[in-house]
Structure formats: C-alpha cells, structure tokens
Amino acid sequence: MGKLKIIIINLLFFFFFLLIIDNLIYYFSPYLTKNFQKYLSQKSQIRYIIKNNDEIGLIFDEYIYYSKPRSYSVFLSDGVTQKEYNDKFGYSNPQNYLSFEEIEVLLIGDSFTQYPDFSRSMRSFFNGKVYSIGMGGQGIYHWKHQYERFKEIYLKSSNPKIIILNYYENDIEDTLRALKYFEAGYTHSAYYPMNGYNDNFEKINREYSFYDEIYSITRYFVASYRIRENLSKFFKLDKILNQNTKAKLEKMKVLPKAPSANVIGTLEYDQGCKIQIDRANPDQKLFSENTLPEIADQIKKMLDLIDFNETKVFFSYLPAADTIYHEKLKKDELLKNTFLTQNKSSENFRKFFNNSKYPVKYIDLTSQLVKLSKDVPLHPCNGKDTHFSKFGFNQYAKLLSEEVKKHINNN
C-alpha cells in the first residue's frame, strides 16, 4: 500500500510538472523560433503571428488583414495558377495604379471582388479609375474596416463617385463567424478563421493551457512518423477496427455526423465539364432583418461611413454556383431549394434597402446569370474553383456596369 501511495504521489507531481511546462510553452510561444511553431497549438501559433506578423503573404491588423504590399498572390484563373500583383497598399490592383486623381468606382467585397479577372473586366467598362479593396474570406463585418483603412490611405483625395458593395452568398456565415470571435475579445484578425473549416473557437477561447501544447507536440510526431498506422499494421488492428466501426454504424442505422462547415462538391454541367460548388445548407444564406438583425446592423455601420452627397452606393447580390445552376440540382436533397432561398433572401434585401434611410441602389443579377448559364458555363469546367471563369467574371462585370450606368443616367 505504501509503494502504491508513493507511485500515485510521483505521478501527480509528474503531471503537475508537465502542466507547468505546458503553460510555459503556451505563454512564451510568441518568443519561440518560427520553426518550432509547427509543433504548437493553433492559439499559440496565432499569438506568434500577432507578435511577429510573419504569416506568408498577409499582414494581420486589428479586425482586417490584407496582402503584403508590393507582393504577388496566386489566383486560379480558369484552372490555371497565376501570380497577380498587390499594390503598395496590399490590394490586388495594377502597379502604380492608385494616384490622387478621383476614383470613379471603389469595389468592396470578398474574394470575388479581389479576383483580378473581375476588377480588370470592370475597368474595361468604365473610363475612370476602378479600384478594388476586396479581400478573400472576409464578410460584411469587415467592409467598414477596409473602407476606413482606404480613407486613411486616400486622405488627400475626394470620395469615390461610386461604391459597389459586392455581396456573395457566404457573407452571412463569414460575418457571424467574425462577430463570434471579435465579441469574445479576439479582435486581431489573426484569430479570425477565413473559412468554416478552420473555425476552432472552443480551442481558441481559453486563457490557460491544459496540456494543449503537449498534446499538439505529441500529435505532430504521431502524424509525421505515422506511428498510429504503423502500430495498427504491426498488430493487424486496422481491419479489426474498421470492421467494428462499420458493424456498429450498421447496427445503429446511422451515418457519421456531417461536418457543419460547407462541403465542396461538383456539378456535372455537361459531358467534360464539372463545376465546383459549395454544398452549404441553403438556410445559412437566408437574409432577414428580423432573424439576422446583426447582419443588418453591420450593413448600416458600413453605410454610416459614406458621404452620400458625393458617392452613389450600389449593393449587388452575387449568387453562388449552386443558385446559378439550380435547375441541374433539383435532385440534390440539400440543394434543391437553394434558388427559392436566394429569391427570398434577395426580396428581404430589397425591402431592407427600400425602407432604409440610406439611398442605396439594390442590384440582383441572378436571373440574368441563370439565363446565361443555360447556354454556357460561367465557372471553370475543371471542378477546382468556385469562382467565376474569366468569361463568367466578364459577363457579371458587364451586367453590373450596365445596371450602375443606367441608374446614374436616370438620375
């Protein structure tokens, strides 16, 4: 009994010592070497980035991130990777493009706005400067912060003649995710997950480490050296485990739980053409001022920053691929109602702006894009990119610019 007591006491001291080491690693993670960060937990890696701002390709600030000035970013254009220039302010625009002359059109939005194929097409339809501050992965919440930064950059200039707020169907999800983090105090953009796959709020929202760093280091080596797989093969456990798991699922008559994040899938447009789609639940895309007052509030906060005496504002609803090709998705249980959801969401947006004190012109080009897509795909046919093809971006930019000019000429 005495020996057992000694063993228990020693084990308690050992785990207490490990816990101290674990928290020392956590608290001093920003000062550890860059190469050591790969072993650590996600929150420790984020704390390192905040301290050193050393993430490749991006500059993280409070609330927003942007590309490293005078750098190059890689985009998929019709399935082909292309390096595109980021200007001296970290946005995807031509080199030396922004001067102190008046900007005709300012583009604000996420990756669809950031894509050079879109801004290039928009420049071909306007005579004046068309400048983009679009940034992938960011939602409605980030618009106001990007615009505030733009105003600081462009301090000596007049306001842009036109602002286009490019709303994409995942912006609601991105905004709700941002609010969850920032309202919890994680206001630095390094904490913000750029997509739902990396949303680990429970792991981030902790003040102390409870063996998280030890676990992360151990997991790294287990995965790197395939320890689990090698042990399973050695003891021939892999087949037994797989059979047992399958048998349990069949007995329970259930399937493994689907992930909450969007699932990427492909749509067969025609023979030889597969289009990538985000298989999100359509309800995640439904805007309503009553059910999502926080989304309406974020739009209002953006509009509060604009001088409507100098600037005309357009809010454009950009539908996702599952909406555009909804006719081909009628047999898909998850996506069969996506077009109806888009229609309802668009109707709610229209009512919101009609009743608003802000003179914003609402644009929804979904019906035109759906009509175009029946004859020719608007997305790459390699099934690797949810963004438009060059042709798709050009068609959307053409329709959008025509709508903007028509409204301006009529007023």
WOTA-V567743 format. One record per pair of residues at least 24 apart in sequence whose ideal C-beta (glycine too) atoms are under 7 Angstrom apart, sorted by the first residue. I is the first residue (numbers start at 1). J is the second residue. Records with the same first field share a line. If there is no record, write none. Layout:
I=J  J
This chain:
18=211  214
19=211
22=209  211  212  213  214
23=208  209
25=213
26=209  213
38=220
39=216  217  220
40=213  216
41=203  212  213  216
42=200  203  204
43=203  204  206
44=213
46=190  191
49=190
50=188  190
59=90
60=188  189  190
61=189
62=187  188  189
63=142  145  187  189
64=138  142  145  146  149  189
65=135  189
66=90  91  135
67=91
75=115  116
76=384  385
77=117  390
78=380  389  390
79=380  382  384  385
84=116
89=153
91=132  133
92=116  119  132
93=119  131  132
98=131
100=156  157
101=129
102=128  157  158  161
103=129  131  160
104=128  129  130  161  162
105=130  160  162  164
106=131  133  160  163
107=131  132  133  134  164  166
108=133  134  143  146  147  163  164  165  166
109=134  165  166  168
110=134  135  136  137  138  139  168  171
111=136  137  387
112=166  168  318  387
113=166
115=387  393
117=390  393
118=393  397
121=393  394  397
122=397  401
125=397  398  401
126=401
134=166
137=174  194  195
138=174
139=171  174  175  178
140=171  175  295  298  299
141=175  178  179  298
142=178
143=302
144=301  302  305
147=302  305
148=305
158=310
159=307  310  311
160=311
161=311  312
162=311  312  314  404
163=306  311  313
164=314  316
165=313  314  315  316
166=316  318
167=315  316  317  318
168=318  320
169=285  319  320  323
170=278  280
172=284  285  287  292  295
173=284
175=295  298
179=294
196=260  261  262
197=261
266=383
267=325  328  329
269=325  377  381
272=381
273=377  381
274=381  383
275=321  325  377  379  381  383
276=383  384  385  386
277=321  322  386
278=320  322  386
279=334  335
281=334
282=335  337  338  341
283=341
285=341  342  345
286=341  344  345
287=345  348  349
288=348
289=348  352
296=352
303=358  360
308=358  359
312=408
313=360
314=361  363  404
315=353  360  362  363
316=363  400
317=346  349  363  364  366
319=366  369
321=379  386
323=366
324=369  370  373  378
325=373
342=366
361=407
363=400  403
365=396  399  400
368=399
369=396
